[in-house]
Amino acid sequence: MVSEKIKQVLDEVQAQLKRDSKYIELVSTVEYLIELVEPSKRDMFKEALENAETIEDVNELIKALKLQIGAQGAKKYALMQQL
């Protein structure tokens, strides 16, 4: 039987791995979304990603990217309607 101390350490390691994998998944998502942003604004988002310190920061960045991509789509749609 595994001692309580070892079990506690293993639980902590597993929790950390879960947090790290979630962070990596979110960062990958942000990197993908940045590629959908118009080139003139990409550097701003890349800098924000580099400065993100927590999962919450990355989630906020995803929200901002969604808004930016949505605005780009709306602008493109409006321009197409004028033609």
C-alpha positions as CSV (number, residue, x, y, z in Angstrom):
1,M,0.0,0.0,0.0
2,V,1.3,3.5,-0.9
3,S,1.9,5.7,2.0
4,E,-0.2,8.8,2.5
5,K,2.7,11.1,2.0
6,I,3.5,9.5,-1.4
7,K,-0.1,9.6,-2.4
8,Q,-0.3,13.3,-1.6
9,V,2.8,14.0,-3.7
10,L,1.4,12.0,-6.6
11,D,-1.9,13.9,-6.4
12,E,0.0,17.2,-6.4
13,V,2.0,16.2,-9.5
14,Q,-1.1,15.0,-11.3
15,A,-2.9,18.3,-10.5
16,Q,0.1,20.3,-11.8
17,L,0.2,18.2,-15.0
18,K,-3.5,18.9,-15.6
19,R,-3.0,22.6,-15.1
20,D,0.0,22.6,-17.4
21,S,-1.7,20.6,-20.1
22,K,-4.7,23.0,-20.0
23,Y,-2.4,26.0,-20.3
24,I,-0.6,24.4,-23.3
25,E,-3.9,23.7,-24.9
26,L,-5.1,27.3,-24.4
27,V,-1.8,28.7,-25.7
28,S,-2.0,26.6,-28.8
29,T,-5.6,27.9,-29.4
30,V,-4.4,31.5,-29.0
31,E,-1.6,30.9,-31.5
32,Y,-4.0,29.5,-34.0
33,L,-6.5,32.4,-33.5
34,I,-3.7,35.0,-33.9
35,E,-3.1,33.6,-37.4
36,L,-6.7,34.5,-38.2
37,V,-6.2,38.1,-37.2
38,E,-5.2,40.7,-39.8
39,P,-1.4,41.0,-40.0
40,S,-1.3,44.6,-38.8
41,K,-2.7,43.5,-35.4
42,R,-0.9,40.2,-34.9
43,D,2.1,41.6,-33.0
44,M,-0.1,43.2,-30.4
45,F,-1.8,39.8,-29.7
46,K,1.6,37.9,-29.7
47,E,2.9,40.4,-27.2
48,A,-0.1,39.9,-25.0
49,L,0.3,36.1,-25.1
50,E,4.0,36.5,-24.1
51,N,2.9,38.6,-21.1
52,A,0.1,36.3,-20.0
53,E,0.9,34.8,-16.6
54,T,-2.1,32.8,-15.8
55,I,-4.8,30.7,-17.4
56,E,-7.2,33.5,-16.7
57,D,-5.0,35.9,-18.7
58,V,-5.0,33.5,-21.7
59,N,-8.8,33.1,-21.5
60,E,-9.2,36.9,-21.6
61,L,-6.9,37.0,-24.6
62,I,-9.1,34.4,-26.3
63,K,-12.1,36.6,-25.7
64,A,-10.3,39.5,-27.2
65,L,-9.2,37.5,-30.2
66,K,-12.8,36.3,-30.8
67,L,-14.0,39.9,-30.8
68,Q,-11.3,41.0,-33.2
69,I,-12.0,38.1,-35.6
70,G,-15.7,38.9,-35.4
71,A,-15.1,42.5,-36.1
72,Q,-13.0,41.6,-39.1
73,G,-15.7,39.3,-40.4
74,A,-18.4,42.0,-39.9
75,K,-16.2,44.5,-41.7
76,K,-15.6,42.1,-44.6
77,Y,-19.3,41.3,-44.8
78,A,-20.2,45.0,-44.9
79,L,-17.7,45.7,-47.6
80,M,-19.1,42.8,-49.7
81,Q,-22.7,44.2,-49.3
82,Q,-21.6,47.5,-50.8
83,L,-20.4,45.8,-54.0
